[in-house]
C-alpha cells in the first residue's frame, strides 16, 4: 500500500479536490495546524478549524469532557482565540498545510457569524467555511440549526459575505421534538445558499455521578459523540441523501462515531461524499491513517475506479 492515498481515494466536495474523503472535524484537531505534528496531512482530505467566534472565549469550567461507555460527553463552550487573533496568528498557516483547510464559524447572532466569516474571507488559503449552527440564537433562544426561519436568514446573510468559495452548514442531529426535521433543515440550508452539509453535530446528553449525585459535566449537559452515535447519524445521512441530497446533488460530510474504516464506509454507502473524524482522534490520534488504509483496501475489493463511485450505493435489504 502506498504511503499516500492513491487516486482511488481522490474525491470532490462542492468543487474542492480532496486527496481522500477523510476530514478532521472542528474542535478535535487543534485550532488549525496542530495536527500536522502527529499526522501526514497529505493523506487527509481536509482539516476543519476550531469553531471561531467574534471575541475570544475561555470556554466552560471543568469538567468539560467526560468519558462514557462507547462515547464521550463534552461541553467545551466554544473555547477559541476569537476572529482577530485567529486571522493574525493562525489563518496565515493554512496555505502551508498539505491538505485543504475549512474554517468553522460560530456565534450567537447573525451579526456574530457575519463578522467571523467576513474575517475568514480575507485569507484566500481558507478553502471553505463550515457554519456551526448548533449555537443558541440569543434573540430567540432556539438553536439556529433547529429553526428553518433562523437558519434561512443566517445562511443567506453569510452567503453574501462568503461569495465564491464553498459554504458548508453543519446541522445538529434533529430527529424528534422540534417543528422541523433534518431533511427540512437540510433543504432550507441549501436553498439559502449552502453548497454542502455536515451531518451531524453532537447529540445533547447528560451524565450523573450516583456517588456524588452531581452531574459529571460542570455545565450539567453537553454533547455526546463517539462510536455509540454512529448508527443514529448513519440513518440521518441516509434520510437526507435519499429524500433530498441525491437528487439535488448536494454533498454530505458524514460525522459521528467514526473510529474504524467500516464506520467511514457505512457513511459513504449511506450517501456521504466525505467522512469526518472527531472523537476518533481522542481515542487514537493515528486513527485517520488507519481508516484511510482500510478505505483504500475496501475500494479495491469493490472494484471501483474511484471511491466516489460507492456514494449512496446501499444494496436493498
Secondary structure, 3 states (H helix, E strand, C coil): CCCCCCHHHCEEECCEEECCCEEECCCCCCCCCHHHHCCCHHHCCEEECCCECCCCECCCCCCCEEEECCEEEECCCCCECCHHHHHHHHHHHHHHCCCEEEEEECCCCHHHHHHHHHHHCCCCCCCEEEEECCCECCCCCCEHHHCHHHHHHHHHHHHHHCCCCEEEEEECCCCCCCCCCHHHHHHHHHHCCCCEEEECCCEEEECEECCCCEECCCCCEEEEECHHHHHHHHHHHHHHHHHHHHHHCCEEEEECCCCCHHHHHHHHHHCCCEEEECHHHHHCCCHHHHHHHHHHHHHHHCCCCCHHHHCCCCCCC
